[in-house]
Amino acid sequence: MLHHLTRRSMGAAALALATVPAALAQGTPDPLPSWRDGPRKRALLDFVGAVTTEGGPDFVRAADRVATFDNDGTLWVEQPAYTQFVFILDRIRALAPRNPAWQEDPVFRAAIAGDMRAVAAGGTAGLLKLAGAAQAGNTPEEFQRTAAQWLATARDRRWNRPYTQLVYQPMLEVLAFLRARGFAAFIASGGGVEFIRAFSEDAYGIPPNQVVGSTFALRPGEQEGRVVLTREPQVDFIDDGPGKPVAIARHIGRRPIAAFGNSDGDFQMLQYATEGPGRRLGMIVHHDDAEREYAYDRESHVGQLSRALDEAPRRGWQVVSMRDDWSRVFP
Amino acid sequence: MLHHLTRRSMGAAALALATVPAALAQGTPDPLPSWRDGPRKRALLDFVGAVTTEGGPDFVRAADRVATFDNDGTLWVEQPAYTQFVFILDRIRALAPRNPAWQEDPVFRAAIAGDMRAVAAGGTAGLLKLAGAAQAGNTPEEFQRTAAQWLATARDRRWNRPYTQLVYQPMLEVLAFLRARGFAAFIASGGGVEFIRAFSEDAYGIPPNQVVGSTFALRPGEQEGRVVLTREPQVDFIDDGPGKPVAIARHIGRRPIAAFGNSDGDFQMLQYATEGPGRRLGMIVHHDDAEREYAYDRESHVGQLSRALDEAPRRGWQVVSMRDDWSRVFP
């Protein structure tokens, strides 16, 4: 932010400031009602006002208004475990009777028994093995149906709600606000692309082609003269950390002008978005609200936030306090 | 088509037929003025009318109106050589003085000398080597600028026009027509994704994130604390033949309900689109107009069309005669 402010002319700053209170004062409904007034809400309104003010020094044409959002911990809850991980374990348990050989593998045994400590002991290799066994061997269409069915019935234990209701109301407002101002919002998630596509349109209004994520290898083939695509058990791209700018460049083909994340896995995405020329916005959701949601950052195994927190001030990234900046967490 | 007609109720057929002449008769401007009346124009109007008629048996909600288009030979001219190939050779000649070692490689020597026969003798391996040397080692943004600069000045010899003016007017009308009816149009091309993104928005109104294509490996890195993505000289995905459905499923996440191609490289894309449930449209541009454009199919090295031509009737794919169905070829 400082970086941008020092580079911007005083005239531009005055224009941006003039735009924002105008939008709020003249009887226009507040586009971000679940955000408390303060520097973060102001930064959001200021940024959107500046890049959409035609003739202004920071104006960005609609086609270049690309914003990227991490999913887990940025748009919905990621504690105590990633939702997709809960899904994987449920699938492993559901499929176990048909796969007796799994009992001979300690990671599968641990997953079936619900022994999280033992699953964790299997490390990333163990997790990827479970992920493949639980989710591959089907077409993308079949998998999305399976995931959608699970999401329709599974419930988070703490709130006894479907996971798709544990999305953050303030972020839904950001998505709607950006959309109304001509932005295209994309998800760039470490989660599986097809898992997210199973709910992103209903939950966020983000269509499948605006979801970028990790992928299983997809094998083309034919059955009875028809094209059949099979999701293989090998993860062939992990859309996390340095992978996020790669996937964004590949898929979107434009550098985002705004990025929203919550963990160090979003560091390079935030860099990529905010290092471009012109006005930029980088935002980090900081989970500091144990009462209404969770409080975690540097020491967390899920959604660890440390380097991004350290570097946020000098990079001009806005750190959103869930506790202070959001008047409401869930819809 | 037959397949669909037999499956559709008579009521649905009547509705579709009633829709189309209505659109043309009641003073509405013809959305496809460069298409001559006949079965192909009728199939297009009929299809779009059917899937957009709310309450009709073939209605498809806007979010699912996905259409995919091949690029070379479907949206613009691909003879006597793919435009990107001409670009690659121009780049090799431009970069040759800085790369004296290239003179020791017969494929590079042939390319620098403009000896197409000798380049062809190098086969696919030789072409990929040239493609990498000509196009990699830069960021996606740098490469797109280079490609855009070349496209702004290079001219096709036969027409002495920029390549971006050698797009097919009837296909531009299809794109505009589909867009007006709530479709999202994507390019799915064997060409390089970033080459196409350099002109797709201006030429076709198709934004970068709706372009799917072949890709070079993209390597993430940092320079002076900033994210830098480098296009490596290795092609890591070829979006052709069986690769097209894979790339479409990955990128779009929805099976298209319409697909437009012109060669056997589009076979699986046409299959994938038309094998889905409900009303579908598969269309093949047949280059049979040596006078206004080119005439080629089974024997051509560029854009070979043989299996798709054979199977089009039984698969219900419309084969468009450039000579008979198009009253005009270029804008």
Interface residues (C-beta under 8 A of the other chain):
Chain A: A63 V66 P140 E141 A184 F186 V193 E194 R197 E201 P207 P208 N209 Q210 V211 T215 L218 R219 P220 G221 R226 V227 L229 P242 G243 P245 V246 A249 R250 H251 I252 G253 R254 R255 Q268 Q271 Y272 E275
Chain B: A63 V66 P140 E141 A184 F186 V193 E194 R197 E201 P207 P208 N209 Q210 V211 T215 L218 R219 P220 G221 R226 V227 L229 P242 G243 P245 V246 A249 R250 H251 I252 G253 R254 R255 Q268 Q271 Y272 E275
